[in-house]
Structure formats: structure tokens, C-alpha cells
Amino acid sequence: MALRKCLDYASEGYRWVVDMDLEQFFDTVNQSKLVQVLSNEIKDGRVISLIHKFMRAGIMDKGMFKESRQGVPQGGPLSPLLGNIMLNECDQELESRGHRFVRYADDMIIFCKSKRAAERVLKSITKFLEEKLFLKINQEKTKVAYISHIKFLGYGFYIDKKGNPQLRVHAKSFQKLKRKLKDLTARSNGMSIAERKTRINSVIRGWVNYFKLAKMKNKLEELDGWLRRRIRMITWKRWKMIKTKFKNLSKTAIGNKQAWYLANTRNKYWYVAGSQWLKIAIPNKLIELAGYLSLSKYYAEVSKI
């Protein structure tokens, strides 16, 4: 809903964005201000007292108790709600000024029609957040930018040939996925075949379902090729001995002569995994039959839903 709202505003011509970054939001929330905001709505002092005790409960750090005099405990069930209550004050301020904005938890972007207007909004809303709500703005990450140059909830944006705004997966999100898959297909991570397969498929399902709103067919096909090569590499390493390699390869479509040559090669694992002969011996279809999900095919399934 948040991403679709972004596209709606961009379609209306609001394509300059104030990309707000609140510095360590949950760690720096002013507890006194939050209690004041809560007290405006909650008249039962016992509830306010209970929430205040929750905020001051403290944490255990390396076996030592540490007081929490500011912020709200991260990971606690009440923290997201308290964060939304605090930032609701900001929402109301932006609405009263007639601004178009989207906020998801502490991620917030404000849409404007020009760079100059966005710079004015940034200046005024920074003043409100710091002076009224006592929140800290990360000056290095907060910026004014055209919509195609921002990242929001892992997504990026672009303008297509017809001039319409569209969603894409931000480059950093792709890099993060690739790092995860690389760790799971590392030759020395000690995982069993079944565990590796389960974890790879779990990552693919979660990631694709989250980013299914973006157009990324070509990119996923490219990533599929890389991931299959990684799977071939760990399979090749698992065979280890020349005898085992030859035995397994001779059962494939490459024939005994090529199987013997490939089994005796001294080339490195990654090089062999990318060779045409190993692609024939371990085709994509066989990898899928083994139970590994294809990023592009799974995306084609879920993007239709």
C-alpha cells in the first residue's frame, strides 16, 4: 500500500522527494515527550505508569544490567506501536500543511513538485522534528532527490518510456540477496545438502514475495544463472575424488571420453562450474528436479497472484 501510494503521487507530478532518515529512531525517542503525547489521549494514570515502566525496564548487556533513560526497547511488542504514536504527531503536522507523504514505521518520504519546494519542506520539517518532537535527523542520509535516485523499503523507482513511474528493486537489495545466497552456497559452510536446499528456497520465497511488485524478470534470469553455477560448484567439490567424478559424469549426456577428461581436470571449482561440459552434465532441469527453486520462475508465479 505504501509503495502504490508513492506511485500515485509520482503519477500526479510530485517527483521530487524529501528522503527523511531519523537517526537511530528507537534508541533516541525522548521518553518524556512520548509520555506527554500519550497523556493527551490516555487519562488512566495506571496505563501511563505501566508504559513508562516498560520504557525504563533496561537491558542486559554482556551479563550486566543497563538502564534505558531514552528510546524504547527494540524488539519489544510495544515498541512499534509507541514509535507510530510518536510519529503520528509528524503525520498530523504534514497533513495540516497539505503535504503528500508516505510513512512506513520510521521510514518517511515527502513528495513535492520541484526541487526548490522539497528543500523548503526539508528545512521546515527538520525544525519541527527536532524542536517539537526532540528527534534527531541523520544529516548525512537525509536528502532531497529526484524519485529515481531514492531507496524506499528496499525498492527504487524509475520513469518508463511513456513517462509513468514504475517500481524496481534497488541495487543494494540485489546485492544483499546475492550475499545471502553466496553464504549459503559457500563450499565450506558445513551444511548438508537438504539443509542448504531448504535455506536457499526459504530465502528465494521470502525475497521474491517481498519484491514481487517490481519488474525484474531479466535481472532474476541473470541471477538464476549465477546461482546454478554456485550449485554446480558445490556439487563438483562434493564429488572430490577423480573416481567419483568419473563415475557420476559417465552417467550423464557428455559420454565417457569427456567424462574422463573433465574428471581429471586441475582447473579450479568455479571455472569448472561455468564450463559448458558441466552445464550439460548437470543441466538446469536436473537442478530444479533436485528441488532448488528458480528465482525467475517463482517470480513469474507469484507476480500473477
Stockholm file with secondary structure:
# STOCKHOLM 1.0

chainA/1-305         MALRKCLDYASEGYRWVVDMDLEQFFDTVNQSKLVQVLSNEIKDGRVISLIHKFMRAGIMDKGMFKESRQGVPQGGPLSPLLGNIMLNECDQELESRGHRFVRYADDMIIFCKSKRAAERVLKSITKFLEEKLFLKINQEKTKVAYISHIKFLGYGFYIDKKGNPQLRVHAKSFQKLKRKLKDLTARSNGMSIAERKTRINSVIRGWVNYFKLAKMKNKLEELDGWLRRRIRMITWKRWKMIKTKFKNLSKTAIGNKQAWYLANTRNKYWYVAGSQWLKIAIPNKLIELAGYLSLSKYYAEVSKI
#=GR chainA/1-305 SS CHHHHHHHHHHTTCCEEEEEEBTTHHHHCCHHHHHHHHHTTCCCHHHHHHHHHHHTCCEEETTEEECCCSSCCTTCTTHHHHHHHHHHHHHHHHHHTTCEEEEETTEEEEEESSHHHHHHHHHHHHHHHHHTSCCCBCTTTCEEEEGGGCCBTTEEEEECTTSCEEEEECHHHHHHHHHHHHHHTCTTSCCCHHHHHHHHHHHHHHHHHHSTTSCCHHHHHHHHHHHHHHHHHHHHHHHCSHHHHHHHHTTSTTHHHHHHHHHTCCSCHHHHHTSHHHHHHSCHHHHHHTTCCCHHHHHHHHTTC
#=GC SS_cons         CHHHHHHHHHHTTCCEEEEEEBTTHHHHCCHHHHHHHHHTTCCCHHHHHHHHHHHTCCEEETTEEECCCSSCCTTCTTHHHHHHHHHHHHHHHHHHTTCEEEEETTEEEEEESSHHHHHHHHHHHHHHHHHTSCCCBCTTTCEEEEGGGCCBTTEEEEECTTSCEEEEECHHHHHHHHHHHHHHTCTTSCCCHHHHHHHHHHHHHHHHHHSTTSCCHHHHHHHHHHHHHHHHHHHHHHHCSHHHHHHHHTTSTTHHHHHHHHHTCCSCHHHHHTSHHHHHHSCHHHHHHTTCCCHHHHHHHHTTC
//
